[in-house]
Amino acid sequence: MKDKYLTIPNQLTALRILLVPVFVALLLQSDPYFKLFGVVVFVVASLTDIYDGYHARKYGVETRLGAFLDPLADKLLITAAFLLYVWMGYLVLWMVILVVIRDVVVTALRVYAEYKNRPVVTSVEAKYKTLAQNILVYLIMVLILMKEAAFFGPRLAVTVNQFLLSDSLYYIMLVVTLFTVYTGVSYLVSNWSTYFQKSLEGR
């Protein structure tokens, strides 16, 4: 009998995790075509996130392992991209650390709620937060390609590189960071009783 955990969605989620170091390594290369391939790998990894959830719901193959791995894979992908941008000098570390702490804490609490059969519905704010993070990750990734003279010429490359190193990304990331932290605090306030009230009652 086939292992119930070796479902297509779980395999896609595992693939997404395995692709994280691949896209990072490719984007760190100096060859512009390796960077292009790295962007393609990131897009493929992102698409697996869309399909695995759809497949799991449509065919009723949702598992607790999938509920744990799926958000973990998402956070690894976004976190790896943000840390890569810090390494490249486009983002500042303290903002990324705040985003990572918020996402790790909330993801851990959501996994715990799933384990206790008390799943928490994702808020609209959290969905906007995820959308904002993804838009920023893709924006910077596209700009990284645009600053390659081999693809778009030296004039545009210089302009894009100046934008990447300007204060513009700092303020954009600041807004994303503040909104991310806000959604984390809002999540804790809204779901406080789910995690802590029962524990206090059991003492």
N, C-alpha and C positions, 0 to 999 in steps of 0.2 A: 504493500500500500504506500502510495506516495506521501511523504512527510507533508503534513498540512501547513507547515511553515514555509515550505519551498514553493510558495505561490509566485505567480508572475509579478504581482505588485512588489512583493518582498525582494525578488530577484532584481527588479528595476531599481528599488531603493538601494540595495547593496551596490549595484553598478554605479549609482549616483555618488555614493561615498568613495568608491574606487577611482572615480574620474576627478575627484577634487585635487589630489596631488599632480595629476596629469595636466590639467589646465593651468595650474600654478607654474609648473616647470616650463610649459610651453610659452607662457606670457613673459617669463623671465629671460627668454632667449633674445639675443640681439637681432637675429634674422627676422625681418617683418613677416615672412611667410609662416614661420613657426608661431608667431603671435596670432596671426590670422587663424591658424589651425587651433590654437588655444581657445580663441573666442568660439569657434565652432564646437569644440568639446564642451565648453560651458553651456552653450545653447542646448546641446543634446542632453546634458545632465539636467537642465531646467525642464526640458520637455518630458523627461521621465517622471518628474514630480507631478505633472499634469495628468499623465496617462495612468500612473499606478493607482492614484486615488479613484479615478473614474472606473478603472477595471475592477478594483476591489469592491466598490459599491454595486456595480452592475451585476457582477457574478457572485456576490455574497461570500467573498473570500477574505474578509477583513479578519485580522488576527491581532493578538496583543503584541506580538513581536513587531508587526507592521506599525501598530500605533506608537510603539517606542522608537523604531528606526526611522520612520518617515519624517517626523519633525527634527530628529537628530541630523538626518542627512541634509535637510533644508538649511539648518543653522550652520552646519559645517561648510556648506557651499558658499553662503553669504559671508560668513566670518572669514573664510579663506580669501575671498575676494577683497574684503575690507583690509585685512592685514597685508595683503599683497600691495594694495594701494598706499598703505602706510610705508611699506618698504621702498616703494617707488618715489615717495615724497609728495604724494598728492593729497593724502589725508593725515590728520594728526592722531597720535596713538590714544590720547586720553578719551577722545570721543568714541573711538572704536571699542575701547575697554568698557565704557559705560553701556554701549549697545550690546556687547557680548554678555556682560553680567546680567543685564535685564533679560535677554533672550534665554540664557542658560537657566536662570532661576524660574522663569515662567514655564519654559519647556519641561523642566523637571517636575514642577507642580502639576502640569497637565498630564504628564505620564503617570504620576502618582494617582491622580484622580481617575484615570482610565483603569489603573490596576485595582482600585477600590470600587470599580463599577459606578463611579460618580462622575461621568464625563462632563466637562464644562464646554459650553458652546462658545466658539470664537466670536468675540465682539466685532462690531463693524469697525470700531477704532483700530483694533488689532489687525484687521484685514487691510485697512488703509496704511497702517505702519509697515506691513510686509510689502505692500505695493510701492510705498515710498522708497524703502530700502532697495528693492529690486530695480526700480527706475534709476536710482543713483548708481547702482553697480553697473547696469547696462550702459548708462550715459558715459561713465568713465571708460568703460571697455571700448566703446565706439570711438571715443576721443583718442584713446591709445592707438587705435588703428589709423585714425585720421592724421596723427602727427608723424606717420611714417611717410617720408618723401617718396618712397618707392610706389606707394598707392595713389597719393593725392598731390604730389608735387611739393617742392621745397617751400613755396610761399605759404600755402595753407598749413604745412607742417609746423612752421615757425609760429604762426598765429595760434594754432591749437595748443602747442607746447606752452606758450605764454599764458594761455587761459588755464591750463592744468596747474601751473605753478603760481597762479594769482590767488588773491583772497576769495575769489568767487566760490570755489569749491569748499573753502573753509566755512563760509556762511551757509551754504546749502547743507553741508554735513551737520552743522550746528543745529539747524532746524530739524533735520531728520533725527538727530540724537535726542533733542529735547522732547520731540513727539514720541519717540521710542520709550524714553524714561517715563513720560506721562502715562502711556498706555500700560506700562508695567505696574505703576502705582495704582492706576484705576483697576487693573485686574486683581491686585491683591485686596483692595478695598471691597470690590464687588463679590469676591469669592472667599472672603475671610472665614466665614462660618463653614464653608465646605471643607477646609483643611484644618482649622484650628479649634472650632467650637466643640466638635465631637471628641477631640483629643482631651480638651479641658474637662468635658463631662465625664470622661472615662477615668479620671483621677480619683 
